[in-house]
Amino acid sequence: MTPDLGPDPADAPPLRWGILAAGGIARKFAADVPAHTASSVVAVGSRSAERAEAFAEANGVGRAHGSYEELVADPEVEAVYVASPHSEHRDHALLAIEAGKHVLVEKSFTRNAAEAREVLDAARERGVFAMEAMWSRFLPHMAALRDVIGSGAIGDVVTLVASHGQAIAHVPRMAQPELAGGALLDLGIYPVAFAFDILGEPRSVHATGQLTEAGVDATLAITFGYEAAVAQLSTTMLARTHNVAEIAGTAGRITAEATFFAPGAFTVHPHEGEPWRVAPEVVGGFQYQAAEVARRVHAGELESPLRSWAEIIGTQTAMDSIRRQVGVVFPGE
C-alpha cells in the first residue's frame, strides 16, 4: 500500500506567530515555520530585551519584546508559541490566552493535569485555539504509521514498546525540581504520547524508577495496560538509548527507526509476505504542527483531533500517576 503522509504544511493558511521565550527549541520553530509554511514569525518575547533582540536578529524575526506581557499585547501576533520551561507553561499560556491569542504550548503541556485543565478551560472561555506542541504527532511518518495500522496490515495491535533516553542529566533545568525537571516530562513524554497515539488512554498505569538526589526522576520503566494490549515504555536522562519503537500485531509488526518521534522511517514486517519500508523525506519538522494550528484556527476550531484536549489531559493524568508511584513532587504542587 501507499500510506497517507498527511497534508502538506505549505498548503495551510497563514498565521502570524509570536515566540515566548528565546531558547534553543524556539530557534527551530523560528526556522521551520517561515521556511515551509505560509505563516510567519513576526515577534519574539523574552524577560531580557537584549536576549530578545539578539534572537530576533539571528533568526530573522521582525520585532523583539523585552517582556512576555509586551509580546502577547502585540496586535500583529495572532498565535503564541510557548517555549519556556515546563514549570512556566501554565502561567505563560494563560497570559497569552487572556490577551486573546491562540496558543501552541511546548510539551509537556503543563506540569500536571490540574494545570492542563485550567489552561484549556481558559481557552474555551476565551474562544481561542490551544494545543500541546507534540510535533511528532503531525509528522509524515506518523501519519503513514497510523494509516498502515488502520488498514489492518499488522492485524490487531497486541504490544507496543518504545524508549527515549538521552545523556542530559548535566543540563541544569533537567535536574531542578522547581523547573519541573526529570526525564519524564522532557523525554518520557514521547513514548507516553506514542502509546496514546496508537492505543489510546490506558486502563492501568504502573511505574518504577530511580530518582536523583534532588528528587526528580532519572530513569523510569512504565507499563500501560489496555483491554487487549500492553505498552512497555522507558525513559532515562542518564544514557542515550536506541530510541526506537516496535508495534506488534496479530498479523505482523512495525519497527520505527531511531529516533522514532522525529522525522524518520519505519518498516512493516508482515507475517506473510516481504517487509516494506516507509521513509518520507522531511526537511525541518516543526512546520507540520504549526500548519495544523493554522488550519484549525482558520476553521474556527479550538482544538485538533490529532492532539485533542481530552488526550492532553489524559496524558498529563497518566504522567501524574507515574510521578506519584515513584515519588516525584514539584514545588508548589
C-alpha positions in Angstrom: 0.0 0.0 0.0 1.0 3.6 -0.4 0.2 5.2 3.0 -1.2 8.6 3.6 1.5 11.0 4.7 -0.9 13.7 5.8 -1.4 17.2 4.5 1.3 19.4 3.0 2.2 22.2 5.5 2.8 24.6 2.6 -1.0 24.3 1.8 -2.1 25.6 5.2 -3.4 29.1 5.5 -1.1 31.8 7.0 -0.9 32.7 10.7 1.3 35.3 12.4 3.3 33.8 15.3 4.9 35.3 18.3 7.5 33.2 20.2 7.5 33.4 24.0 11.0 32.6 25.4 14.1 32.8 23.2 15.7 29.4 23.9 17.1 26.6 21.7 13.8 25.0 20.8 12.4 28.4 19.8 15.2 28.7 17.2 14.0 25.6 15.4 10.4 26.9 15.4 11.6 30.2 14.0 13.5 28.5 11.2 11.0 25.8 10.2 7.7 27.8 10.2 8.6 30.6 7.7 10.7 28.2 5.5 8.0 25.6 5.0 4.6 27.2 5.6 2.7 30.4 4.6 2.9 31.5 8.2 5.4 33.9 9.6 7.1 34.6 12.9 6.6 38.3 13.5 7.8 38.8 17.1 9.7 37.2 19.9 9.5 38.0 23.6 12.0 37.4 26.4 12.4 38.6 30.0 15.6 40.3 28.7 15.3 42.9 25.9 18.9 42.2 24.9 18.2 38.4 24.6 15.0 39.1 22.6 16.9 41.5 20.3 19.7 39.0 19.7 17.2 36.2 18.9 15.3 38.4 16.5 18.4 39.5 14.7 19.8 35.9 14.5 16.5 34.4 13.3 15.0 37.0 11.1 12.2 38.0 13.4 10.8 41.5 12.9 10.1 42.7 16.4 11.7 42.0 19.8 9.9 42.5 23.1 11.6 42.8 26.4 8.8 41.2 28.3 6.2 38.5 27.8 3.4 40.9 28.5 4.6 43.1 25.6 4.7 40.1 23.3 1.1 39.0 24.0 -0.1 42.6 23.7 1.4 42.9 20.2 -1.5 43.4 17.8 0.4 41.7 14.9 0.7 38.4 16.8 -2.2 36.0 16.3 -0.8 32.9 17.9 1.9 32.4 20.6 4.3 29.5 20.7 5.2 29.0 24.4 8.8 27.7 24.6 9.6 28.4 28.3 10.4 25.7 30.9 7.7 23.2 31.9 7.3 25.0 35.2 6.2 28.2 33.5 3.8 26.7 30.8 0.6 27.2 32.8 1.3 30.9 33.6 2.6 31.8 30.1 -0.2 30.0 28.3 -2.8 31.8 30.5 -1.1 35.1 29.8 -1.4 34.6 26.1 -4.9 33.3 26.3 -6.1 36.3 28.4 -4.7 38.5 25.6 -6.9 36.7 23.1 -4.0 34.8 21.4 -4.2 31.2 20.2 -1.5 29.1 21.9 0.8 26.2 21.0 2.5 25.1 24.2 5.7 23.1 24.1 5.5 19.6 25.6 4.8 18.8 28.2 1.7 21.0 28.1 1.9 21.7 31.8 3.4 20.1 34.9 0.2 18.2 35.8 -3.4 17.5 34.8 -4.9 20.2 37.1 -2.8 22.9 35.3 -3.8 21.5 31.9 -7.5 21.7 32.7 -7.0 25.3 33.9 -5.4 26.3 30.7 -7.9 24.5 28.5 -10.8 25.9 30.4 -9.4 29.4 29.9 -9.0 28.7 26.2 -12.6 27.5 25.9 -13.9 30.5 27.8 -11.9 33.0 25.7 -12.7 31.1 22.5 -9.1 30.6 21.3 -7.3 27.6 20.0 -4.9 25.6 22.3 -2.7 22.6 21.7 0.4 20.9 23.0 3.4 21.1 20.7 3.7 17.3 20.3 5.4 17.8 17.0 5.8 14.1 16.3 2.0 13.6 16.1 1.9 15.6 12.9 5.0 14.3 11.1 4.5 12.4 7.8 5.9 9.0 9.0 3.4 9.1 11.9 0.5 9.8 9.6 1.7 6.9 7.5 2.1 4.6 10.5 -1.5 5.3 11.7 -2.7 4.6 8.1 -0.9 1.3 7.9 -2.2 0.1 11.3 -5.7 1.3 10.4 -5.5 -0.7 7.1 -5.1 -3.9 9.1 -1.7 -4.6 7.7 -0.4 -6.0 11.1 -3.7 -7.1 12.4 -4.8 -6.2 15.9 -2.1 -4.5 18.0 -1.0 -6.6 20.9 2.2 -5.0 22.2 3.9 -1.7 21.9 7.5 -1.0 23.1 9.1 2.4 23.0 12.1 4.1 24.7 13.7 7.5 24.9 17.0 8.1 26.7 19.5 10.9 26.4 22.6 11.6 28.5 21.4 15.1 29.5 21.4 14.9 33.3 24.1 17.6 33.3 21.7 20.2 31.8 20.7 22.4 34.7 17.0 22.6 34.0 16.8 18.7 33.9 18.0 18.5 37.5 15.9 21.2 39.1 12.5 20.3 40.7 11.5 24.0 40.7 11.7 23.9 36.8 9.8 20.6 36.7 12.9 18.7 35.7 13.5 15.0 35.3 13.3 12.6 32.4 9.5 12.1 32.2 8.2 15.5 31.2 11.1 16.2 28.8 11.9 12.8 27.3 9.5 10.2 28.6 6.5 12.1 27.2 7.5 10.9 23.7 7.0 7.2 24.3 3.9 8.0 26.5 2.4 10.1 23.8 3.3 7.4 21.2 1.3 4.8 23.2 -1.6 7.2 23.5 -1.5 7.8 19.7 -1.6 4.1 18.8 -3.6 2.6 21.6 -5.4 5.4 23.3 -5.7 6.1 27.0 -4.6 3.1 29.2 -6.8 1.3 31.7 -3.9 0.9 34.1 -0.5 2.7 34.7 2.4 1.1 36.5 5.8 2.6 37.0 9.1 2.1 38.8 12.3 4.0 38.6 15.2 5.8 40.3 15.4 9.4 41.4 18.2 11.9 41.6 19.4 13.3 44.9 17.3 16.4 44.1 14.2 14.3 43.9 13.5 14.3 40.1 13.1 11.1 38.0 16.3 9.9 36.4 15.2 6.6 34.9 11.7 5.1 34.6 10.1 1.9 33.4 6.4 2.2 32.6 3.7 -0.3 31.7 0.3 0.7 30.3 -2.4 -1.8 30.3 -5.3 -1.9 27.8 -8.2 -4.3 27.2 -6.3 -6.4 24.7 -2.8 -4.9 24.6 0.2 -3.8 26.7 2.6 -0.9 26.2 6.1 -1.1 27.7 7.8 2.3 27.9 11.1 3.5 29.3 13.0 6.8 29.6 16.2 8.0 31.2 18.3 11.1 31.3 21.4 9.2 32.2 22.2 7.5 29.0 21.4 7.6 25.3 19.2 4.6 24.3 18.3 3.2 20.9 15.2 5.5 20.8 13.3 3.1 18.7 9.7 1.7 18.9 8.0 -1.5 17.9 4.4 -2.3 17.4 3.4 -6.0 17.2 0.1 -7.2 15.9 -1.6 -10.5 15.2 -0.6 -10.3 11.5 2.8 -8.6 11.7 4.8 -5.9 13.3 6.2 -2.4 12.7 9.6 -1.2 13.7 10.0 2.5 13.9 13.6 3.6 13.4 15.7 5.9 15.6 14.7 8.5 16.5 11.1 7.3 16.3 9.4 10.6 17.4 11.5 12.7 15.0 11.2 12.7 11.2 12.2 9.2 10.2 11.1 5.9 8.8 9.6 2.6 9.7 9.5 -1.0 8.3 6.4 -3.2 8.1 7.1 -6.9 8.7 4.0 -8.9 7.8 3.8 -12.5 8.9 3.1 -13.3 5.3 5.0 -11.5 2.5 8.1 -9.4 2.3 9.0 -6.5 4.6 8.4 -3.0 3.2 9.7 0.4 4.4 8.2 3.8 4.6 10.7 6.7 4.6 9.2 10.2 3.9 11.7 12.9 3.0 11.3 15.7 5.6 13.3 18.9 6.0 12.7 20.7 9.3 9.8 19.2 11.2 8.1 21.9 13.4 6.2 23.2 10.3 3.7 20.3 10.5 2.4 21.2 13.9 2.3 24.9 13.1 0.4 24.2 9.9 -2.2 22.2 11.9 -2.7 25.1 14.2 -3.2 27.4 11.2 -5.7 25.1 9.7 -7.8 24.7 12.8 -7.7 28.4 13.7 -8.9 29.4 10.2 -11.7 26.8 10.5 -12.8 28.4 13.8 -11.9 25.3 15.8 -10.5 25.4 19.4 -8.6 22.0 19.3 -7.1 19.5 17.0 -8.4 15.9 16.7 -4.8 14.7 16.3 -3.9 16.0 19.8 -7.3 16.7 21.4 -7.9 18.4 24.7 -9.1 15.1 26.2 -5.9 13.4 25.1 -3.7 16.2 26.5 -5.4 15.8 29.9 -5.3 12.0 29.7 -1.5 12.2 29.0 -0.9 14.6 31.9 -3.1 12.4 34.2 -1.0 9.3 33.3 2.2 11.2 33.9 0.8 12.4 37.3 0.2 8.7 38.2 3.8 7.8 37.1 5.3 10.5 39.2 3.2 9.6 42.2 4.3 6.0 42.0 8.0 6.9 42.0 7.7 9.8 44.5 8.3 12.9 42.4 6.6 16.1 43.6 7.3 19.5 42.2 7.4 22.6 44.4 4.0 24.3 44.5 2.0 21.1 43.6 
